[in-house]
Amino acid sequence: MEKMIEIRWHGRGGQGTVTAAKILADACLSGGRHVQAFPEYGPERAGAPLRAYNRVSDSEIRMHCPVLHPKVVGIVDPTLLDSINAADGTMDDSVFVVNTSKDPKEIREKLKAKPSQKVFTVDATKIALDCFGKALPNSPMLGAINKAISIVPQDELVDAVKKSFGKKFAQKIIDGNLEATKRGYEEVKEG
């Protein structure tokens, strides 16, 4: 793994974006790495745009500021592509993972991604609806991001999802989120 990987998530309140960042941190922490997961909110209401961040490192993390130059950008709500510059501050080798049914090449153009940047798409909302009947794309996005960058063994990520959701939800919802995480990993497309 690189010295430190920084991830910036873009989503809307109520989509599970902050939860996804926390679950990813838990999965990496269980693997013995140093992690950070924290949100940045505007108005705290459902539907309001928000950002969440992760830092994952093999050594202690001493910085405590927003991620300005992400290696990975996860876009949980594709409507944000029309109102924000999701590529702001990205590096030449950054990776984008976008929740959309559109082809990665079409999203690459919309992002104005550099040829050296990777763009992945996954229909995380559809997967969530199929697996547990709610338009909460966070679990499939976790699987998709993990496939795109291989930050943690997939079984550790699935275990972290199970632990996180196991504290709050009925078994049917837990099982649906586990399946959604696996499908996000399997169905993500690179373009």
N, CA, C and O of each residue as an XYZ file, in Angstrom:
764
protein
N       0.836     -1.185      0.000
C       0.000      0.000      0.000
C       0.877      1.243      0.000
O       1.978      1.242      0.551
N       0.384      2.285     -0.615
C       1.095      3.562     -0.594
C       1.205      4.043      0.838
O       0.512      3.536      1.720
N       2.078      5.027      1.078
C       2.275      5.551      2.423
C       0.944      5.974      3.050
O       0.646      5.596      4.183
N       0.144      6.756      2.320
C      -1.179      7.131      2.803
C      -2.116      7.280      1.611
O      -1.745      7.843      0.581
N      -3.325      6.770      1.763
C      -4.356      6.949      0.745
C      -5.424      7.858      1.328
O      -5.935      7.618      2.422
N      -5.753      8.901      0.586
C      -6.797      9.821      1.007
C      -7.999      9.668      0.084
O      -7.858      9.612     -1.137
N      -9.180      9.600      0.686
C     -10.420      9.393     -0.053
C     -11.378     10.526      0.280
O     -11.542     10.907      1.439
N     -12.007     11.055     -0.761
C     -13.044     12.077     -0.565
C     -14.350     11.512     -1.118
O     -14.412     11.077     -2.268
N     -15.379     11.524     -0.295
C     -16.708     11.056     -0.666
C     -17.609     12.253     -0.892
O     -17.566     13.211     -0.120
N     -18.429     12.216     -1.943
C     -19.446     13.230     -2.194
C     -20.803     12.536     -2.181
O     -21.013     11.557     -2.898
N     -21.708     13.038     -1.377
C     -23.042     12.462     -1.324
C     -24.033     13.478     -0.808
O     -23.743     14.672     -0.738
N     -25.202     12.993     -0.448
C     -26.246     13.825      0.140
C     -26.665     13.202      1.460
O     -26.578     11.988      1.647
N     -27.119     14.047      2.366
C     -27.587     13.561      3.652
C     -28.648     12.493      3.475
O     -29.576     12.659      2.684
N     -28.517     11.400      4.205
C     -29.492     10.328      4.132
C     -29.127      9.192      3.193
O     -29.869      8.214      3.101
N     -28.009      9.293      2.497
C     -27.586      8.235      1.571
C     -26.596      7.252      2.190
O     -26.238      6.257      1.560
N     -26.155      7.519      3.404
C     -25.216      6.630      4.064
C     -23.760      6.905      3.732
O     -22.902      6.051      3.958
N     -23.471      8.078      3.204
C     -22.092      8.412      2.807
C     -21.160      8.430      4.015
O     -20.069      7.863      3.959
N     -21.574      9.070      5.102
C     -20.742      9.151      6.306
C     -20.564      7.754      6.898
O     -19.476      7.400      7.353
N     -21.625      6.974      6.890
C     -21.543      5.596      7.383
C     -20.555      4.788      6.550
O     -19.781      4.006      7.102
N     -20.570      4.962      5.250
C     -19.633      4.242      4.379
C     -18.189      4.582      4.742
O     -17.345      3.691      4.829
N     -17.904      5.858      4.953
C     -16.543      6.262      5.331
C     -16.136      5.615      6.659
O     -14.994      5.182      6.814
N     -17.059      5.550      7.606
C     -16.752      4.936      8.904
C     -16.534      3.433      8.778
O     -15.634      2.878      9.408
N     -17.354      2.775      7.966
C     -17.195      1.326      7.780
C     -15.860      1.017      7.107
O     -15.175      0.073      7.501
N     -15.486      1.799      6.099
C     -14.192      1.591      5.444
C     -13.055      1.764      6.448
O     -12.093      0.996      6.446
N     -13.172      2.771      7.298
C     -12.143      2.978      8.330
C     -12.084      1.785      9.282
O     -10.995      1.334      9.638
N     -13.234      1.272      9.696
C     -13.258      0.108     10.589
C     -12.595     -1.104      9.942
O     -11.842     -1.827     10.594
N     -12.876     -1.324      8.652
C     -12.276     -2.461      7.950
C     -10.755     -2.321      7.891
O     -10.030     -3.295      8.099
N     -10.279     -1.122      7.610
C      -8.827     -0.895      7.528
C      -8.184     -0.970      8.913
O      -7.068     -1.469      9.057
N      -8.881     -0.481      9.916
C      -8.381     -0.525     11.290
C      -8.222     -1.967     11.760
O      -7.244     -2.301     12.429
N      -9.178     -2.813     11.413
C      -9.083     -4.219     11.815
C      -7.898     -4.905     11.144
O      -7.423     -5.935     11.624
N      -7.419     -4.342     10.038
C      -6.229     -4.856      9.359
C      -4.941     -4.271      9.917
O      -3.863     -4.527      9.381
N      -5.037     -3.493     10.983
C      -3.853     -2.963     11.653
C      -3.344     -1.636     11.125
O      -2.233     -1.225     11.459
N      -4.134     -0.959     10.310
C      -3.686      0.320      9.764
C      -4.205      1.484     10.596
O      -5.123      1.335     11.402
N      -3.609      2.619     10.385
C      -4.055      3.856     11.014
C      -5.090      4.487     10.089
O      -4.913      4.502      8.871
N      -6.162      5.003     10.666
C      -7.262      5.504      9.843
C      -7.868      6.781     10.413
O      -7.730      7.094     11.595
N      -8.535      7.492      9.539
C      -9.406      8.609      9.902
C     -10.658      8.493      9.042
O     -10.598      8.085      7.882
N     -11.779      8.857      9.625
C     -13.040      8.969      8.885
C     -13.803     10.112      9.522
O     -14.072     10.094     10.723
N     -14.155     11.113      8.714
C     -14.871     12.252      9.281
C     -15.696     12.939      8.209
O     -15.336     12.930      7.032
N     -16.816     13.542      8.628
C     -17.703     14.216      7.678
C     -17.451     15.712      7.636
O     -16.815     16.283      8.522
N     -17.965     16.327      6.587
C     -18.014     17.790      6.473
C     -19.405     18.112      5.959
O     -19.752     17.809      4.818
N     -20.191     18.732      6.823
C     -21.592     19.007      6.484
C     -21.806     20.462      6.138
O     -21.084     21.347      6.600
N     -22.809     20.690      5.319
C     -23.414     22.010      5.175
C     -24.609     21.978      6.112
O     -24.474     21.589      7.272
N     -25.773     22.380      5.628
C     -26.968     22.252      6.453
C     -27.227     20.772      6.736
O     -27.258     19.956      5.815
N     -27.410     20.434      8.002
C     -27.598     19.037      8.364
C     -29.049     18.633      8.167
O     -29.864     18.692      9.087
N     -29.347     18.223      6.942
C     -30.697     17.757      6.627
C     -30.611     16.743      5.509
O     -29.650     16.712      4.740
N     -31.633     15.920      5.436
C     -31.670     14.923      4.373
C     -31.661     15.625      3.018
O     -32.389     16.594      2.803
N     -30.843     15.133      2.130
C     -30.766     15.697      0.787
C     -29.728     16.779      0.601
O     -29.416     17.141     -0.533
N     -29.185     17.307      1.685
C     -28.167     18.358      1.572
C     -26.834     17.748      1.143
O     -26.465     16.679      1.629
N     -26.101     18.413      0.235
C     -24.785     17.900     -0.162
C     -23.840     17.828      1.035
O     -23.880     18.678      1.926
N     -22.996     16.810      1.043
C     -21.996     16.674      2.100
C     -20.767     15.995      1.536
O     -20.786     15.402      0.458
N     -19.716     16.104      2.293
C     -18.474     15.390      1.986
C     -18.100     14.577      3.211
O     -18.383     14.959      4.346
N     -17.469     13.464      2.958
C     -16.869     12.674      4.021
C     -15.466     12.313      3.545
O     -15.186     12.307      2.346
N     -14.601     12.017      4.486
C     -13.201     11.773      4.151
C     -12.676     10.540      4.859
O     -13.131     10.188      5.947
N     -11.716      9.892      4.228
C     -10.935      8.820      4.843
C      -9.463      9.094      4.595
O      -9.064      9.604      3.549
N      -8.692      8.745      5.572
C      -7.240      8.621      5.406
C      -6.877      7.250      5.942
O      -7.329      6.849      7.014
N      -6.052      6.532      5.184
C      -5.604      5.203      5.575
C      -4.099      5.172      5.382
O      -3.588      5.517      4.316
N      -3.391      4.751      6.435
C      -1.931      4.766      6.376
C      -1.357      3.602      7.177
O      -1.996      3.078      8.089
N      -0.149      3.216      6.820
C       0.568      2.214      7.600
C       1.241      2.832      8.817
O       1.671      2.115      9.720
N       1.336      4.154      8.846
C       1.946      4.836      9.989
C       0.955      5.855     10.574
O      -0.096      6.122      9.990
N       1.296      6.398     11.695
C       0.421      7.336     12.388
C       0.056      8.525     11.484
O       0.891      9.036     10.738
N      -1.184      8.940     11.569
C      -1.672     10.069     10.779
C      -1.723     11.289     11.694
O      -2.424     11.283     12.707
N      -0.992     12.317     11.341
C      -0.909     13.502     12.197
C      -1.694     14.693     11.659
O      -1.863     15.683     12.371
N      -2.171     14.624     10.434
C      -2.917     15.755      9.887
C      -4.399     15.605     10.208
O      -4.934     14.497     10.245
N      -5.046     16.730     10.436
C      -6.472     16.748     10.771
C      -7.139     17.885     10.004
O      -7.528     18.901     10.581
N      -7.261     17.698      8.715
C      -7.870     18.709      7.850
C      -8.623     17.983      6.743
O      -8.428     16.782      6.553
N      -9.475     18.685      6.014
C     -10.147     18.024      4.895
C      -9.137     17.478      3.878
O      -8.009     17.961      3.781
N      -9.559     16.485      3.143
C      -8.729     15.902      2.087
C      -8.796     16.832      0.880
O      -9.851     16.992      0.267
N      -7.679     17.432      0.549
C      -7.636     18.394     -0.553
C      -7.148     17.786     -1.862
O      -7.493     18.267     -2.941
N      -6.341     16.723     -1.768
C      -5.772     16.091     -2.955
C      -6.006     14.577     -2.883
O      -5.083     13.807     -2.620
N      -7.256     14.166     -3.121
C      -7.602     12.754     -2.935
C      -7.018     11.829     -3.993
O      -6.906     12.178     -5.168
N      -6.656     10.654     -3.541
C      -6.268      9.566     -4.441
C      -7.537      8.927     -5.013
O      -7.545      8.432     -6.140
N      -8.614      8.948     -4.206
C      -9.880      8.342     -4.598
C     -11.011      9.330     -4.339
O     -11.045      9.990     -3.300
N     -11.939      9.426     -5.292
C     -13.144     10.235     -5.137
C     -14.335      9.313     -5.344
O     -14.517      8.754     -6.426
N     -15.144      9.156     -4.305
C     -16.360      8.361     -4.401
C     -17.559      9.293     -4.516
O     -17.788     10.122     -3.636
N     -18.312      9.163     -5.582
C     -19.468     10.037     -5.799
C     -20.721      9.188     -5.629
O     -21.119      8.440     -6.521
N     -21.329      9.330     -4.449
C     -22.475      8.521     -4.068
C     -23.741      9.013     -4.764
O     -24.622      8.215     -5.083
N     -23.836     10.323     -5.000
C     -24.998     10.896     -5.672
C     -24.565     11.520     -6.994
O     -23.919     12.568     -6.999
N     -24.914     10.889     -8.118
C     -24.434     11.376     -9.414
C     -25.001     12.741     -9.804
O     -24.440     13.401    -10.680
N     -26.093     13.184     -9.181
C     -26.629     14.517     -9.510
C     -25.664     15.609     -9.077
O     -25.734     16.733     -9.575
N     -24.767     15.292     -8.159
C     -23.779     16.276     -7.723
C     -22.787     16.617     -8.831
O     -22.153     17.671     -8.785
N     -22.644     15.753     -9.811
C     -21.732     16.036    -10.922
C     -22.136     17.292    -11.691
O     -21.308     17.898    -12.370
N     -23.408     17.684    -11.586
C     -23.885     18.897    -12.262
C     -23.689     20.158    -11.426
O     -23.850     21.269    -11.930
N     -23.338     19.988    -10.137
C     -23.258     21.176     -9.279
C     -21.923     21.366     -8.568
O     -21.678     22.430     -7.998
N     -21.055     20.353     -8.592
C     -19.748     20.486     -7.951
C     -18.656     20.085     -8.941
O     -18.928     19.440     -9.954
N     -17.436     20.469     -8.639
C     -16.295     19.998     -9.408
C     -15.668     18.851     -8.620
O     -14.784     19.065     -7.791
N     -16.134     17.635     -8.887
C     -15.663     16.469     -8.145
C     -14.181     16.195     -8.384
O     -13.543     15.511     -7.582
N     -13.631     16.714     -9.465
C     -12.221     16.499     -9.781
C     -11.306     17.533     -9.123
O     -10.088     17.470     -9.284
N     -11.875     18.468     -8.396
C     -11.084     19.521     -7.761
C      -9.999     18.924     -6.868
O     -10.292     18.134     -5.970
N      -8.766     19.298     -7.112
C      -7.646     18.871     -6.284
C      -7.148     17.464     -6.536
O      -6.225     17.013     -5.858
N      -7.732     16.756     -7.493
C      -7.295     15.383     -7.724
C      -5.903     15.350     -8.347
O      -5.440     16.319     -8.948
N      -5.262     14.215     -8.184
C      -3.914     14.020     -8.702
C      -3.977     13.352    -10.072
O      -5.039     12.904    -10.505
N      -2.851     13.291    -10.737
C      -2.793     12.685    -12.073
C      -3.197     11.216    -12.068
O      -3.661     10.698    -13.084
N      -3.025     10.538    -10.930
C      -3.362      9.110    -10.866
C      -4.580      8.839     -9.984
O      -4.760      7.715     -9.517
N      -5.410      9.841     -9.752
C      -6.599      9.649     -8.920
C      -7.591      8.702     -9.571
O      -7.590      8.502    -10.786
N      -8.434      8.127     -8.731
C      -9.444      7.159     -9.140
C     -10.813      7.707     -8.764
O     -11.012      8.164     -7.639
N     -11.758      7.663     -9.701
C     -13.134      8.083     -9.447
C     -14.033      6.849     -9.465
O     -13.912      5.996    -10.345
N     -14.934      6.761     -8.488
C     -15.938      5.705     -8.464
C     -17.281      6.409     -8.326
O     -17.539      7.086     -7.331
N     -18.141      6.240     -9.346
C     -19.386      7.005     -9.416
C     -20.581      6.061     -9.424
O     -20.607      5.076    -10.161
N     -21.564      6.375     -8.597
C     -22.838      5.656     -8.553
C     -23.697      6.138     -9.714
O     -24.310      7.203     -9.641
N     -23.739      5.358    -10.774
C     -24.538      5.708    -11.934
C     -24.722      4.486    -12.822
O     -23.922      3.551    -12.786
N     -25.781      4.507    -13.614
C     -25.977      3.439    -14.594
C     -25.265      3.766    -15.902
O     -25.225      2.941    -16.815
N     -24.703      4.976    -15.992
C     -24.041      5.397    -17.223
C     -22.698      4.691    -17.401
O     -22.098      4.193    -16.448
N     -22.258      4.667    -18.636
C     -20.985      4.057    -18.994
C     -19.830      4.888    -18.427
O     -19.912      6.116    -18.396
N     -18.765      4.235    -17.984
C     -17.621      4.973    -17.450
C     -17.038      6.006    -18.425
O     -16.554      7.053    -17.995
N     -17.080      5.722    -19.715
C     -16.533      6.681    -20.690
C     -17.332      7.979    -20.698
O     -16.763      9.064    -20.818
N     -18.649      7.866    -20.569
C     -19.499      9.060    -20.512
C     -19.210      9.879    -19.247
O     -19.177     11.109    -19.294
N     -19.003      9.199    -18.133
C     -18.691      9.884    -16.877
C     -17.292     10.499    -16.943
O     -17.065     11.588    -16.417
N     -16.371      9.812    -17.578
C     -15.010     10.353    -17.765
C     -15.078     11.716    -18.450
O     -14.409     12.661    -18.032
N     -15.890     11.813    -19.504
C     -16.036     13.087    -20.216
C     -16.648     14.156    -19.313
O     -16.191     15.299    -19.298
N     -17.678     13.782    -18.566
C     -18.354     14.739    -17.683
C     -17.393     15.264    -16.608
O     -17.419     16.446    -16.264
N     -16.548     14.371    -16.084
C     -15.568     14.758    -15.065
C     -14.386     15.529    -15.651
O     -13.646     16.200    -14.931
N     -14.221     15.422    -16.977
C     -13.024     15.940    -17.630
C     -11.773     15.297    -17.015
O     -10.769     15.957    -16.745
N     -11.882     13.987    -16.808
C     -10.787     13.242    -16.187
C      -9.595     13.167    -17.134
O      -9.751     13.067    -18.351
N      -8.423     13.216    -16.557
C      -7.186     13.092    -17.320
C      -7.035     11.647    -17.800
O      -7.569     10.733    -17.171
N      -6.321     11.430    -18.893
C      -6.122     10.053    -19.379
C      -5.486      9.132    -18.337
O      -5.739      7.928    -18.340
N      -4.665      9.688    -17.452
C      -3.990      8.881    -16.431
C      -4.878      8.571    -15.229
O      -4.502      7.764    -14.378
N      -6.045      9.197    -15.149
C      -6.966      8.936    -14.048
C      -7.914      7.800    -14.432
O      -8.283      7.647    -15.597
N      -8.296      7.018    -13.445
C      -9.212      5.904    -13.689
C     -10.627      6.312    -13.288
O     -10.827      7.013    -12.296
N     -11.605      5.862    -14.073
C     -13.006      6.146    -13.794
C     -13.768      4.825    -13.765
O     -13.709      4.034    -14.707
N     -14.481      4.604    -12.667
C     -15.294      3.416    -12.481
C     -16.740      3.839    -12.247
O     -16.996      4.884    -11.649
N     -17.670      3.040    -12.711
C     -19.081      3.282    -12.421
C     -19.723      1.997    -11.907
O     -19.313      0.888    -12.249
N     -20.734      2.185    -11.083
C     -21.526      1.079    -10.563
C     -22.922      1.625    -10.282
O     -23.056      2.731     -9.757
N     -23.946      0.879    -10.619
C     -25.313      1.324    -10.344
C     -25.670      0.918     -8.915
O     -26.459      0.001     -8.685
N     -25.068      1.625     -7.971
C     -25.203      1.302     -6.551
C     -26.633      1.463     -6.051
O     -27.079      0.692     -5.202
N     -27.349      2.444     -6.561
C     -28.734      2.636     -6.118
C     -29.586      1.445     -6.543
O     -30.384      0.944     -5.750
N     -29.430      0.986     -7.778
C     -30.192     -0.175     -8.253
C     -29.835     -1.412     -7.440
O     -30.717     -2.186     -7.067
N     -28.564     -1.603     -7.168
C     -28.133     -2.754     -6.372
C     -28.788     -2.701     -4.992
O     -29.294     -3.713     -4.508
N     -28.782     -1.533     -4.360
C     -29.383     -1.391     -3.035
C     -30.883     -1.704     -3.078
O     -31.403     -2.410     -2.213
N     -31.562     -1.178     -4.081
C     -32.996     -1.459     -4.214
C     -33.246     -2.955     -4.415
O     -34.177     -3.510     -3.832
N     -32.427     -3.605     -5.231
C     -32.556     -5.043     -5.470
C     -32.316     -5.852     -4.190
O     -33.027     -6.818     -3.912
N     -31.309     -5.444     -3.421
C     -30.860     -6.257     -2.277
C     -31.651     -6.034     -0.995
O     -31.877     -6.980     -0.241
N     -32.078     -4.792     -0.734
C     -32.807     -4.566      0.514
C     -33.928     -3.533      0.410
O     -34.481     -3.098      1.420
N     -34.251     -3.149     -0.819
C     -35.454     -2.363     -1.046
C     -35.399     -0.891     -0.682
O     -36.442     -0.243     -0.601
N     -34.211     -0.344     -0.462
C     -34.076      1.080     -0.144
C     -32.976      1.689     -1.002
O     -31.978      1.037     -1.307
N     -33.169      2.940     -1.387
C     -32.193      3.635     -2.240
C     -31.055      4.194     -1.391
O     -30.821      5.402     -1.363
N     -30.356      3.306     -0.704
C     -29.200      3.678      0.121
C     -27.957      3.038     -0.497
O     -27.662      1.874     -0.225
N     -27.234      3.781     -1.318
C     -26.156      3.195     -2.123
C     -24.820      3.007     -1.414
O     -23.835      2.658     -2.064
N     -24.753      3.226     -0.107
C     -23.451      3.186      0.555
C     -22.778      1.812      0.535
O     -21.571      1.732      0.303
N     -23.519      0.738      0.769
C     -22.895     -0.598      0.785
C     -22.330     -0.993     -0.576
O     -21.183     -1.436     -0.644
N     -23.096     -0.850     -1.668
C     -22.496     -1.184     -2.964
C     -21.328     -0.269     -3.332
O     -20.391     -0.703     -4.002
N     -21.376      0.980     -2.903
C     -20.248      1.892     -3.174
C     -18.990      1.427     -2.446
O     -17.888      1.530     -2.984
N     -19.150      0.915     -1.224
C     -17.989      0.379     -0.507
C     -17.347     -0.761     -1.290
O     -16.128     -0.800     -1.457
N     -18.174     -1.687     -1.769
C     -17.643     -2.796     -2.551
C     -16.961     -2.324     -3.816
O     -15.898     -2.824     -4.182
N     -17.578     -1.352     -4.489
C     -17.015     -0.838     -5.748
C     -15.681     -0.134     -5.516
O     -14.727     -0.347     -6.265
N     -15.613      0.695     -4.492
C     -14.346      1.392     -4.198
C     -13.271      0.386     -3.836
O     -12.120      0.524     -4.248
N     -13.643     -0.625     -3.067
C     -12.648     -1.623     -2.695
C     -12.130     -2.377     -3.917
O     -10.943     -2.697     -3.985
N     -12.988     -2.660     -4.866
C     -12.536     -3.333     -6.103
C     -11.610     -2.403     -6.895
O     -10.609     -2.846     -7.458
N     -11.953     -1.121     -6.932
C     -11.169     -0.162     -7.719
C      -9.761      0.035     -7.176
O      -8.824      0.221     -7.952
N      -9.596     -0.003     -5.858
C      -8.272      0.311     -5.289
C      -7.697     -0.782     -4.394
O      -6.563     -0.649     -3.933
N      -8.432     -1.846     -4.135
C      -7.949     -2.969     -3.305
C      -7.321     -2.475     -1.999
O      -6.175     -2.801     -1.692
N      -8.067     -1.703     -1.252
C      -7.524     -1.112     -0.028
C      -7.545     -2.077      1.154
O      -6.757     -1.935      2.089
N      -8.449     -3.063      1.113
C      -8.588     -4.017      2.214
C      -9.100     -5.329      1.620
O      -9.843     -5.301      0.639
N      -8.723     -6.476      2.187
C      -9.302     -7.725      1.684
C     -10.832     -7.662      1.736
O     -11.400     -7.175      2.714
N     -11.488     -8.146      0.701
C     -12.944     -8.023      0.595
C     -13.659     -8.667      1.783
O     -14.681     -8.147      2.232
N     -13.153     -9.776      2.299
C     -13.817    -10.410      3.445
C     -13.748     -9.531      4.690
O     -14.666     -9.560      5.510
N     -12.684     -8.754      4.848
C     -12.599     -7.821      5.981
C     -13.599     -6.684      5.828
O     -14.180     -6.226      6.812
N     -13.801     -6.226      4.590
C     -14.794     -5.183      4.348
C     -16.196     -5.715      4.643
O     -16.991     -5.035      5.291
N     -16.500     -6.909      4.180
C     -17.813     -7.511      4.428
C     -18.028     -7.696      5.933
O     -19.128     -7.460      6.433
N     -16.987     -8.116      6.657
C     -17.096     -8.252      8.117
C     -17.397     -6.908      8.776
O     -18.198     -6.837      9.708
N     -16.756     -5.840      8.292
C     -16.992     -4.511      8.860
C     -18.427     -4.051      8.594
O     -19.053     -3.437      9.458
N     -18.944     -4.345      7.403
C     -20.345     -4.014      7.096
C     -21.262     -4.777      8.046
O     -22.205     -4.209      8.597
N     -20.986     -6.047      8.232
C     -21.813     -6.884      9.113
C     -21.799     -6.349     10.541
O     -22.849     -6.255     11.176
N     -20.623     -5.998     11.049
C     -20.531     -5.463     12.414
C     -21.262     -4.140     12.541
O     -21.971     -3.918     13.522
N     -21.103     -3.269     11.577
C     -21.738     -1.951     11.647
C     -23.257     -2.057     11.602
O     -23.949     -1.465     12.430
N     -23.776     -2.810     10.635
C     -25.222     -2.909     10.487
C     -25.834     -3.859     11.504
O     -27.019     -3.751     11.817
N     -25.032     -4.796     12.025
C     -25.528     -5.758     12.995
C     -25.958     -5.123     14.301
O     -26.745     -5.710     15.044
N     -25.458     -3.940     14.594
C     -25.809     -3.242     15.829
C     -27.156     -2.536     15.730
O     -27.755     -2.192     16.749
N     -27.636     -2.319     14.501
C     -28.785     -1.426     14.334
C     -29.984     -2.037     13.634
O     -31.102     -1.558     13.820
N     -29.791     -3.080     12.833
C     -30.833     -3.495     11.916
C     -31.214     -4.969     12.067
O     -30.485     -5.765     12.659
N     -32.374     -5.298     11.515
C     -32.836     -6.683     11.471
C     -31.951     -7.488     10.529
O     -31.278     -6.930      9.663
N     -31.960     -8.801     10.707
C     -31.102     -9.681      9.915
C     -31.340     -9.536      8.423
O     -30.393     -9.631      7.643
N     -32.575     -9.310      8.007
C     -32.900     -9.158      6.590
C     -32.156     -7.957      5.980
O     -31.648     -8.037      4.861
N     -32.101     -6.866      6.713
C     -31.400     -5.664      6.242
C     -29.891     -5.902      6.243
O     -29.190     -5.479      5.323
N     -29.402     -6.571      7.263
C     -27.967     -6.886      7.321
C     -27.569     -7.741      6.118
O     -26.602     -7.441      5.418
N     -28.338     -8.816      5.891
C     -28.043     -9.708      4.763
C     -28.111     -8.963      3.430
O     -27.292     -9.198      2.542
N     -29.086     -8.068      3.292
C     -29.215     -7.274      2.068
C     -28.010     -6.382      1.844
O     -27.536     -6.253      0.715
N     -27.506     -5.761      2.907
C     -26.328     -4.900      2.783
C     -25.067     -5.696      2.489
O     -24.191     -5.227      1.763
N     -24.970     -6.898      3.047
C     -23.822     -7.752      2.734
C     -23.836     -8.144      1.261
O     -22.805     -8.107      0.590
N     -25.014     -8.520      0.767
C     -25.148     -8.867     -0.650
C     -24.855     -7.647     -1.527
O     -24.207     -7.773     -2.566
N     -25.330     -6.470     -1.115
C     -25.100     -5.243     -1.891
C     -23.613     -4.906     -1.957
O     -23.120     -4.470     -2.997
N     -22.898     -5.107     -0.850
C     -21.453     -4.851     -0.836
C     -20.748     -5.782     -1.824
O     -19.881     -5.354     -2.586
N     -21.128     -7.045     -1.801
C     -20.524     -8.024     -2.716
C     -20.849     -7.688     -4.169
O     -19.982     -7.761     -5.040
N     -22.098     -7.323     -4.421
C     -22.482     -6.989     -5.800
C     -21.785     -5.723     -6.288
O     -21.401     -5.650     -7.455
N     -21.616     -4.734     -5.432
C     -20.882     -3.539     -5.817
C     -19.470     -3.888     -6.253
O     -18.960     -3.344     -7.233
N     -18.842     -4.796     -5.525
C     -17.496     -5.260     -5.854
C     -17.482     -5.979     -7.200
O     -16.570     -5.788     -8.005
N     -18.494     -6.803     -7.436
C     -18.545     -7.620     -8.655
C     -18.990     -6.826     -9.888
O     -18.547     -7.120    -10.999
N     -19.856     -5.828     -9.709
C     -20.499     -5.173    -10.849
C     -19.861     -3.846    -11.267
O     -20.263     -3.266    -12.276
N     -18.892     -3.363    -10.522
C     -18.255     -2.096    -10.888
C     -17.550     -2.247    -12.237
O     -16.950     -3.283    -12.522
N     -17.629     -1.202    -13.061
C     -17.030     -1.227    -14.408
C     -16.003     -0.109    -14.533
O     -16.210      0.998    -14.036
N     -14.900     -0.411    -15.199
C     -13.867      0.589    -15.446
C     -13.941      1.042    -16.888
O     -14.206      0.250    -17.792
N     -13.699      2.350    -17.092
C     -13.705      2.861    -18.466
C     -12.649      3.880    -18.717
O     -12.540      4.394    -19.830
